[in-house]
Amino acid sequence: MGGPRHLVVVGMTGQTSTVQGALFGDPVTVETSDHGPAATQDPREVARVVGLALDPGLFVIERTGLVLRADPARPGADALARHDGDTVAQLLDTGHLRLGGTHHIHHNGTESPARSVLVPKATRDMVSRWDHLRPIPAPTPEPAKTPQRSTGVINVDVVEPGKALVCLGMTGQGGTMLRDGGRYRVENDHGALVGHASSYRAAARLLARYHGFTPGPVEIEHEHRRYRR
């Protein structure tokens, strides 16, 4: 699928945890009552989104998580479909896509700071192997899930480097994130372990699903930078 190319991204309740064998990467901790947007297990969807990342390129506004798509015909970018945006977030969380340097992107008449997204060689090789399967096997259909309430905007307050407090919108639920090696330990309001995540944004979505909500947009506030002692 070509050589390396740089892309821009604008880019307790008594519940029990279980380990689900993910199609991509290491097993992940999920909740048995998880009713949030399901991570795709369809290789065809992943291959299609990786293809968009390679050409024409994607954009994600980091503050809100909004994923955009480059428009080759003009400067700027257009919003990507919500389902495809969720897949981009999934691939970033699992390391199949990576964030690069900061840029500025025009969208809806405004200019926003953006992060570039890199497609690692291992991901390109993985998709290339799938492309040689005729056809790529379809996933087993999953039973329909009952829609759940959205959290609304999830607020993540980084109170000190490596530590953040989470408020799940107006739900009254929340939790804490603590840096644990190269990842983040996610705890509920009672200090019980919910799981581990690769970033503040991924940890916020994990906590929302733990409480049985559909994750909304994540806004991150670095309080320790604003109120230095």
N, C-alpha and C positions, 0 to 999 in steps of 0.2 A: 504493500500500500504506500510505497514511496519512502523517502528518507525522513529524518527528523524535521518537524516543522513547528514553529512557535505559534501558539494561538492566544487570543486575548479573552479573558473571562471577566465580564463586568459584574463582573459578577457578581405504719405501712398499711397498704390496702389489702394485704393477704394474698397478693398475686405471687406466683412462683415463676422462676426463670428456667429456661431450658436452652440447650445448645443446639442450634440448627446448622446442619452442614450446608454451607453456602456453595453455590456453583463457582464463584470467583473468590480466590484468596482463602484465608484461614476461616475456621468456624467462628460465628458471631453469637453473642448472647442476645436473646430476644425474650419477650414476655409471651406466655401462653395466651394472654388476653390481648395481644397486640392487634389493634384494629386500625393502625395508621397506614399510610400508603405502603403497599407491599413492595419490597425491593424486587426488581425484575430478575427472573431466572431464565429468561428467553435469550439464547445466544444471538438470535437474529436481531433483536432490539438493540443489544449491546453493540453488535457489529455496525448497525445503522448509525447509532449515535457517535461511535468512534469515527465513522466515516465523515459525519458532519464536522467533527472536531478537526479533522485533517483538511477538509475542503467543504465549505468556504471558511470555516473557523467559527468558534463559539466565543461568547462573552458572558461573564457573570459578575454582577455588581456585588462585591464581597459583603457590604454592609447589610443588604437585604437578601442575598442569595439568588436574585433574579438572573436567569440565564438568557442570554441574547445570542443571536446568530448574525454573522457578518453578511452584509449585502454587497456583493462584488460590483453592483451597478452604481453605487453611490457611497459616500462616506457614512459611517455610522453603522447601526445594527438594529435588528428587529427582535421582539420577544419570541423565545422558543416556546413551543407547546408545553403545558405544565407536566405532562407525563414524561416528555423528553428531558425537561429540566430536572425532574426527580432522578432520572437515570444518570444524568451528569453528576448530580450530588452523590449518588451511590458510588460511581466510579472514582470520584475524588476521595470519598471516605475510605475506599478499599485500596487506594494507591494505583489504580489502573489509569487514572489521569492525575496530573500534578500541577500545582500552581507555580507560576513563574514570576517575572518582574511586574512592576506597577506601570500602568499606562493610563490614558484618558480616552473615553469613548463617548460619542454623541448618540443619544437615544431620547426620543420624544422631545426634541428641541433643547435638551440640556446636555451638559458635559459632565460625566461622572468618572471618578477614579476607578481603574480596572486592574485586575491581575491577569497576566498571561497564563495560559494553560498549556502544559507540555503533554504530548502523547508519548510515553516511554516506549523504547524499542520492544520490550517484552510484551506490551499490549498490542503493538502492531503485528508482532509475530504471532500472537495468540489468534487475532482476528484473521490473519492470513491463513493459518492452519484451518480455521473454520470454513474459510472460503473454498477450500479444496474438498469439503464434504458436499456431496450432491444428493439431496439438499441438506442444509443444516437442520438437524432434528428439531422438531417442535416440542415444547415443554408439555408436561402433563397438566391439563387444566386444573385449576384450584377452585374449590367451592367459593361461591360469592360470600363476601363479608358484609356484615351489617354496618352501614355508615355510622361514624361516630362524630361527636361535636369537635369543632376545631378549637385549638387553644387561642386563636387570634395571634397577635404579635407576641413572640417569646422574647423576653428581656434577659440578656446575659450581662451581668455586672462584674467585670474583672476587677476585684478589689485589691489584688496584689499579683505580681507575676506568678502564674501557675495556679491561681485560685480564683474561682468565679462563683457567684450566686445566681440562681436561675429562678425566674418568675414566669410561670406558664400563663401569660395573659391574665384574664379575669377568672381563671378556674380556681384560684386559691391554692393551687399546688405548686411545688417547686422542688429545689434540691441544690446540691453543691457539686462542683467539679474541682478536682485536685490533680495536678500534674503527677503522673506516676511513671517514671522512666520516660519513654518517648511517646506515651499516650496519656489519656486522662481517665482517672477513676471517677465514676459517676455515682453519687449517693442521693437517696431521697431525703426528705425533711427530717427523718428520724436517724439519719446516719447509716442506714442499711445500704449495702452495695447493690446497685442497679446493673452495672456492667462497665465496660471500658470503651472508649471512643478515640478516634484519631485527631479530633479537633473540638473546639468549643461548639461550633455549629452542629457537628455530628452528635456531640454529647447532649445538646439541647433537644434534638429530634428524638434521641433514644429515651430521654426522660419523659417527653410528651407521650410517646407510645407506651411506656411503662405505666403511666397513669390512665391509659385508655383513650387518649385524644389523638386527633389528626394534627400533626405539627403544622403550625402556621409559619409566617416569615420570622427569621431570627435576627434580632438587632443586638449588636455587641457594643457595650460601653466600657472603655478602659478607664475606670475611675481613678486607678492609681497613677495615671498620667495627668489627670486633671487636678487632683488634690494632693500634690506632693507635700510630705511633712518636712 
